[in-house]
Each structure stands twice: as structure tokens, then as C-alpha cells.
């Protein structure tokens, strides 16, 4: 396996730690020219890097955000990685935070991405970065072809105490203004959530029903960090 040279991923002189890692890394390299770094953080010892990326090569419908955690052995000059394709940057943040990235290190720089239109959007994004491991990702759809792109996400609460365990997140983007809104709806059944989703795609959905706040969880300092909402099948770890 030849050493890798990549300005984005800081792998100059490194090689994959195994043939399996090398094989999976080729899926990342294949899209490298289409990847835009939205946010990144690198540890002072150069052993870990955390990325939130936008993959412009993804076809409409699939998630376009990639969370990537690189781990380097700076002595052996080898690397391994985990990655997951997720529909929303806040979910990518949650996934990376669960793997040791400082929460405050993942803000988007000025001019990168769109910005929240209102406080409701900011608050929901903040909650997703901290409570994301309380929900499983069931389905998502990214429409990147419209003049005003949008993303629909269906989640299920892992806590059986939730009165409306199925949640829909709706992100709508105004590219001209450089802003976006994010809203949440709560549903008692999966059928009700998917019916709303189908009606929304058909342009006939009612407004999202108000979602009650998720049940609060007592922190457990001895528990290992859990991942953000379960990644779609594309996620890989080696």
C-alpha cells in the first residue's frame, strides 16, 4: 500500500493500517474532488482529525453530509477511519462528538454553509448535537435539485416513555439568502409519520404537528459515549 498524499486529510506519508482500510478508503478518495470541508478539528498531537464534509457527488435523495473520524499512528505512519453519511450537519456533529471531538470545535466558519433563520432553528440544532443519541434514524430524503432545497428526516425515540416517539425533521434552505429553517413534528405511529412524508412530497401535507420535548435523560458519567442517530448503510468503520 503506497503512502497517501492528501492536503484535505493530512495523510502525506501515511498508509492505511490494513488492506481492508485501504479498500474502504478508496470510496472516500473516489469522491475527494467533490468533497467540501464544512468544519474540521485536529488534535494537537496530530493523532485524530474530525471532519464534517459535503459530498457534491451524491445523487438527489441520498444524504450529502459525511462525518469522518481519522485516527493516525504517528509512529508507524498508518491510519484508520470511521465515516457515516448523515442528512443534517447537526447529526454529523453529534456523531463526531460521541467519538471525542470537542463540541465547540465544530462551528462553521463565516461564509461556509447556510445560517439559521431564527432562534427555533438554532435551538433545535443545538438539541440534536446533544440529544442525537436518543433517536434512531429510520429514513431521510435530500432534495438538492429544487430552487429551495430541503431535507426530510424520520426518527424514532429510543425511550419508550415518549408520547410521540416518531419525529420528522424538516430543513428548508434559501440559497439566495444563505439561510435555512429547521422544524420538528411529533407522531404517535410510524404510519402517521410516513403518511405525512408522502403527503409532503406530493405538496399536500398539513403543517407539522407540534413535537413535545424529548424525555430528559440523567447523565451517566461511567457510560461510554454513544453514537448519534444510526447511520445509513453507507457508514463504514475500519
Buried (B, 14 or more C-beta within 10 A) or exposed (E): BEEBEEEBBBBEEBBBBEEEBBEBBEEBEEBEEEBEBBBBBBBEEEBBBBBBBBBEEBEEEBBBBBBBBBBBEEEEBBBBBBBBBBBBBBBBBBBBBBBEBEEEBBEEEEEBBBEBBEEEBEEBBBBBBEBBBBBEBBBBBBBBEEEEBBBBBBBBBBEEEBEBBBBBBBBBBBEEEEBBBBBBBBBEEBEBBBEBBEEBEEEEBEEBBEBEEBBEEEEEEEEEEEBBBBBBEBBBEB
